[in-house]
């Protein structure tokens, strides 16, 4: 047996009215990549906050390299060799890479009677760390000028300046392209080979099977199971996560497709979009695939009135339309659900009710006064129909799991009774159980007659849920597939094709 780098035994953590962790156990071996997975609200974040010193456990013991320890603060965790890298980086955007790496722990030297910063020594130490990671980032570059993947690399390098022996990665690939994910995995494997122990938290089960050695499942604050990745499969993990077997991840219902509802001809928007042509029929779920930067979100924003088109024609129910802003789009029945629910979809410190009715306050107000009875009726109807797990509509959104926050974001759109709903990454950042639930809701919406345009970076999701799929590349449409033609390989081939190969792909 390998030495245990981190051991948690019978950990209990409670908050007022909530038992977040109950008799939790976990062990991480030296030189191991160990995944932790579970539904939103399962206790993963609380567990990592206990390990990193943010929360003190009520009961239980923590051991580091076979010695029982008390971790009193995040700084104490750093000093003991534990570093956590969150999905959202904690770097200072206006500072350089070098300044971020050594902030608060600068190397100093004597210059006569004065003490000054030893930039040469810091740059040399940083260079050695980056060389060990096989990455190249200029030391004097400001963080704001780096891409998301480079910021993740800087976070890892910063952890290694503390000589961290335990690295916790919380949803590190959420904002990365596939190429960036592959590069990150190479670095993580290299750290493992150097003896660093890695805790890997992700909703993307395929990443766990690609990268990790073992996987632990937790549910509702309880330890459920630990398995070697090579000896389990997706269905077993999902059953452990949700407490039941999943009959279908993509419950696509058969829907009778009607006539044309919406069409776009020759659409262009500044330098972002070029000669976009497509149609959507009533009751159809139309998917848009493509790599990051292919123009999918830019297309959604242009259709919704956020970005004005410079050319082309848009028709809704046979009538030409041109939305000057998003409010005009909503008024005519086109509603958009952003991929970034935290920034554009919901206000987390407001209630479920306030979030759902916010776009239609004018509809439920008389003489400028909100009809609170109607406000409650609208919100409660959406809470029940969407299965939002909140005790009532006055519950604060910040206290909901990620999956339920996404349901609030979608409910806000559905409460407007749209004709066309644009869903941009509808299941990003939610666990597998919540994904299946959101898929059921999407299918149910299509059965009720709603037309849906769905953008997703997950091809299995598009293939499982859509009637047709358009593939975007470089701001234009590069291919189209009917349901009986769906092929993940062919869709990827077109999305990845160089300009010279695009004609052949079509």
URQUI-V414654 format. One record per residue. N is the residue number from 1. OMEGA is omega as a letter, one per 40 degrees, with the letter a starting at -180 (NA if undefined). D_LAST is the distance of its C-alpha to the last C-alpha in Angstrom with 1 decimal. Layout:
# URQUI-V414654
((N:OMEGA:D_LAST) (N:OMEGA:D_LAST))
This chain:
# URQUI-V414654
((1:i:54.3) (2:i:52.9) (3:a:54.8) (4:i:53.9) (5:a:52.7) (6:i:52.7) (7:i:54.4) (8:a:54.8) (9:i:57.4) (10:a:58.2) (11:i:56.8) (12:i:57.6) (13:a:56.5) (14:i:57.4) (15:a:57.0) (16:i:59.0) (17:a:58.2) (18:i:55.4) (19:a:55.4) (20:i:52.4) (21:a:53.1) (22:i:55.4) (23:a:56.6) (24:i:53.5) (25:i:53.2) (26:i:50.7) (27:i:50.9) (28:a:48.9) (29:i:49.6) (30:i:49.9) (31:a:46.6) (32:i:44.6) (33:a:41.4) (34:a:42.4) (35:i:40.2) (36:i:41.7) (37:a:39.8) (38:i:40.8) (39:i:40.0) (40:a:40.5) (41:a:44.3) (42:a:45.0) (43:a:47.0) (44:a:44.7) (45:i:45.3) (46:i:49.1) (47:a:49.3) (48:i:47.8) (49:i:50.1) (50:a:53.0) (51:a:51.9) (52:i:51.4) (53:i:54.7) (54:i:53.6) (55:i:55.3) (56:i:58.4) (57:i:58.4) (58:i:61.2) (59:i:61.8) (60:a:60.5) (61:i:60.3) (62:i:57.8) (63:i:58.2) (64:i:56.7) (65:i:57.0) (66:i:59.6) (67:i:61.7) (68:a:62.1) (69:i:61.2) (70:i:61.3) (71:a:58.5) (72:a:60.0) (73:i:57.3) (74:i:53.8) (75:i:55.7) (76:i:57.7) (77:i:54.6) (78:a:53.3) (79:i:56.7) (80:i:56.4) (81:i:53.0) (82:i:50.7) (83:i:47.8) (84:i:45.3) (85:a:42.0) (86:i:40.7) (87:i:37.3) (88:a:38.5) (89:a:40.0) (90:a:43.7) (91:i:43.5) (92:a:45.1) (93:a:42.5) (94:i:44.9) (95:a:46.3) (96:i:45.1) (97:a:43.7) (98:a:47.1) (99:i:49.1) (100:a:47.1) (101:a:47.6) (102:a:51.3) (103:i:52.1) (104:a:55.6) (105:a:56.0) (106:i:56.1) (107:a:57.7) (108:i:60.9) (109:i:63.4) (110:i:66.7) (111:a:67.1) (112:a:70.8) (113:a:72.1) (114:i:68.7) (115:a:65.9) (116:i:62.4) (117:i:58.8) (118:a:57.9) (119:a:54.4) (120:i:54.5) (121:i:55.2) (122:i:52.5) (123:i:49.9) (124:i:50.9) (125:i:50.7) (126:i:47.3) (127:i:46.1) (128:i:47.2) (129:a:45.5) (130:i:42.2) (131:i:42.6) (132:i:43.2) (133:a:40.0) (134:i:38.1) (135:a:36.9) (136:i:37.6) (137:a:38.4) (138:a:40.9) (139:a:44.2) (140:i:44.8) (141:i:41.4) (142:a:41.8) (143:a:40.1) (144:a:38.6) (145:a:36.5) (146:i:34.9) (147:a:31.8) (148:a:32.2) (149:i:31.7) (150:i:34.3) (151:i:36.7) (152:i:36.4) (153:i:37.4) (154:i:40.3) (155:i:41.5) (156:i:41.5) (157:i:43.3) (158:i:45.8) (159:a:46.5) (160:i:47.2) (161:i:49.7) (162:a:51.7) (163:a:51.5) (164:i:49.9) (165:i:50.0) (166:a:48.3) (167:i:45.0) (168:a:43.6) (169:a:40.0) (170:a:39.3) (171:a:35.6) (172:a:34.7) (173:a:30.9) (174:a:30.6) (175:a:29.3) (176:i:27.6) (177:a:24.0) (178:i:23.2) (179:i:24.0) (180:i:27.3) (181:i:28.1) (182:i:27.8) (183:i:30.1) (184:i:32.5) (185:i:32.7) (186:i:33.7) (187:a:36.4) (188:i:37.7) (189:i:37.9) (190:i:39.8) (191:i:42.2) (192:a:42.8) (193:i:43.7) (194:i:46.2) (195:i:47.9) (196:i:46.6) (197:a:46.3) (198:i:43.2) (199:a:43.0) (200:a:39.4) (201:a:38.8) (202:i:35.3) (203:a:33.8) (204:a:30.8) (205:a:32.0) (206:i:29.3) (207:i:30.7) (208:a:34.1) (209:i:33.1) (210:a:31.4) (211:a:34.3) (212:i:37.6) (213:i:40.5) (214:a:42.1) (215:i:41.4) (216:i:44.0) (217:i:43.5) (218:a:45.7) (219:i:46.0) (220:i:48.3) (221:a:50.1) (222:i:50.9) (223:a:49.9) (224:a:48.1) (225:i:47.0) (226:a:46.1) (227:i:44.1) (228:a:42.6) (229:a:38.8) (230:a:38.7) (231:i:40.8) (232:i:39.1) (233:a:35.8) (234:a:34.0) (235:i:35.8) (236:a:39.2) (237:a:38.7) (238:i:37.5) (239:i:40.5) (240:a:42.8) (241:a:41.2) (242:i:41.5) (243:i:44.4) (244:i:42.7) (245:a:39.8) (246:a:36.5) (247:a:35.5) (248:i:32.0) (249:a:30.1) (250:a:27.6) (251:a:29.7) (252:i:27.1) (253:i:29.1) (254:a:28.1) (255:i:28.1) (256:a:28.0) (257:a:25.3) (258:a:26.7) (259:a:25.6) (260:i:23.7) (261:a:25.6) (262:i:23.6) (263:i:21.0) (264:a:19.7) (265:i:18.8) (266:a:18.3) (267:i:19.8) (268:i:20.8) (269:a:23.4) (270:i:25.2) (271:a:23.1) (272:a:21.5) (273:a:18.9) (274:i:16.9) (275:i:15.8) (276:i:15.3) (277:i:14.8) (278:i:15.3) (279:i:18.1) (280:i:20.3) (281:a:22.6) (282:i:26.2) (283:a:26.7) (284:i:23.1) (285:a:22.2) (286:a:18.9) (287:i:17.6) (288:i:16.1) (289:i:15.1) (290:i:14.8) (291:i:17.2) (292:a:20.5) (293:a:20.3) (294:i:16.8) (295:a:18.5) (296:a:18.8) (297:i:22.6) (298:i:22.7) (299:i:20.8) (300:a:23.3) (301:i:26.2) (302:i:25.2) (303:a:24.8) (304:i:28.2) (305:i:30.1) (306:i:30.7) (307:a:28.7) (308:i:29.0) (309:i:25.9) (310:i:26.5) (311:i:24.4) (312:a:22.6) (313:i:23.8) (314:i:24.3) (315:i:25.9) (316:a:27.7) (317:i:29.1) (318:a:28.5) (319:i:30.4) (320:i:29.1) (321:i:29.9) (322:a:30.1) (323:i:31.7) (324:a:34.0) (325:a:34.4) (326:i:33.7) (327:i:36.9) (328:i:35.7) (329:i:32.5) (330:a:34.7) (331:a:37.1) (332:i:34.4) (333:i:33.0) (334:a:30.1) (335:a:31.1) (336:i:29.5) (337:a:30.3) (338:i:29.9) (339:a:28.6) (340:a:32.0) (341:a:34.5) (342:a:37.5) (343:a:36.9) (344:a:35.4) (345:a:35.8) (346:i:39.4) (347:a:42.8) (348:a:44.1) (349:i:47.8) (350:a:47.9) (351:i:48.2) (352:a:45.7) (353:a:47.1) (354:i:47.0) (355:a:43.3) (356:a:42.3) (357:a:44.3) (358:a:43.8) (359:a:41.1) (360:i:43.2) (361:i:46.8) (362:a:47.3) (363:a:46.7) (364:i:49.3) (365:i:51.9) (366:a:54.8) (367:i:56.4) (368:a:54.7) (369:a:55.9) (370:i:53.6) (371:a:54.3) (372:i:54.4) (373:i:54.7) (374:i:51.5) (375:i:49.9) (376:a:51.0) (377:i:49.8) (378:a:46.2) (379:a:46.0) (380:i:47.6) (381:a:45.4) (382:i:42.3) (383:a:44.0) (384:a:44.8) (385:a:41.5) (386:i:39.4) (387:i:41.8) (388:a:42.5) (389:i:45.1) (390:a:47.7) (391:i:51.3) (392:a:51.1) (393:i:49.2) (394:a:51.6) (395:a:50.3) (396:a:48.8) (397:a:45.1) (398:a:45.7) (399:i:47.5) (400:i:44.5) (401:a:42.1) (402:i:38.6) (403:i:37.2) (404:i:39.8) (405:i:39.2) (406:i:35.6) (407:i:36.9) (408:i:39.1) (409:i:36.2) (410:i:34.3) (411:i:37.7) (412:i:38.3) (413:a:35.1) (414:a:35.7) (415:i:39.3) (416:a:38.1) (417:a:36.7) (418:i:33.3) (419:i:31.0) (420:i:27.9) (421:i:28.1) (422:a:25.8) (423:i:26.2) (424:a:25.2) (425:a:25.6) (426:a:28.1) (427:i:29.3) (428:i:29.4) (429:i:32.8) (430:a:34.1) (431:a:35.2) (432:i:33.7) (433:i:36.2) (434:i:35.6) (435:a:31.8) (436:i:32.4) (437:i:34.8) (438:i:32.4) (439:i:29.7) (440:i:32.4) (441:i:33.2) (442:i:29.7) (443:i:29.5) (444:i:32.9) (445:i:31.9) (446:i:29.1) (447:a:31.7) (448:i:34.0) (449:a:31.5) (450:i:30.1) (451:a:26.5) (452:i:24.9) (453:a:22.1) (454:i:21.9) (455:i:20.8) (456:i:21.2) (457:a:20.8) (458:a:21.6) (459:i:18.7) (460:i:21.3) (461:i:22.7) (462:a:19.5) (463:a:18.8) (464:a:22.5) (465:a:23.0) (466:i:20.1) (467:i:19.2) (468:i:15.6) (469:i:13.8) (470:i:11.8) (471:i:10.7) (472:i:12.2) (473:i:12.4) (474:i:15.0) (475:i:16.0) (476:i:13.0) (477:a:10.4) (478:a:7.1) (479:i:6.0) (480:a:8.6) (481:i:10.5) (482:a:13.7) (483:a:16.7) (484:i:16.7) (485:a:13.2) (486:i:14.3) (487:a:14.1) (488:a:15.3) (489:a:14.0) (490:i:10.3) (491:i:10.8) (492:a:12.7) (493:a:10.4) (494:a:7.8) (495:a:11.2) (496:a:12.7) (497:i:10.3) (498:a:12.3) (499:a:11.6) (500:a:11.5) (501:a:8.9) (502:a:6.4) (503:i:5.2) (504:a:5.4) (505:i:3.8) (506:NA:0.0))
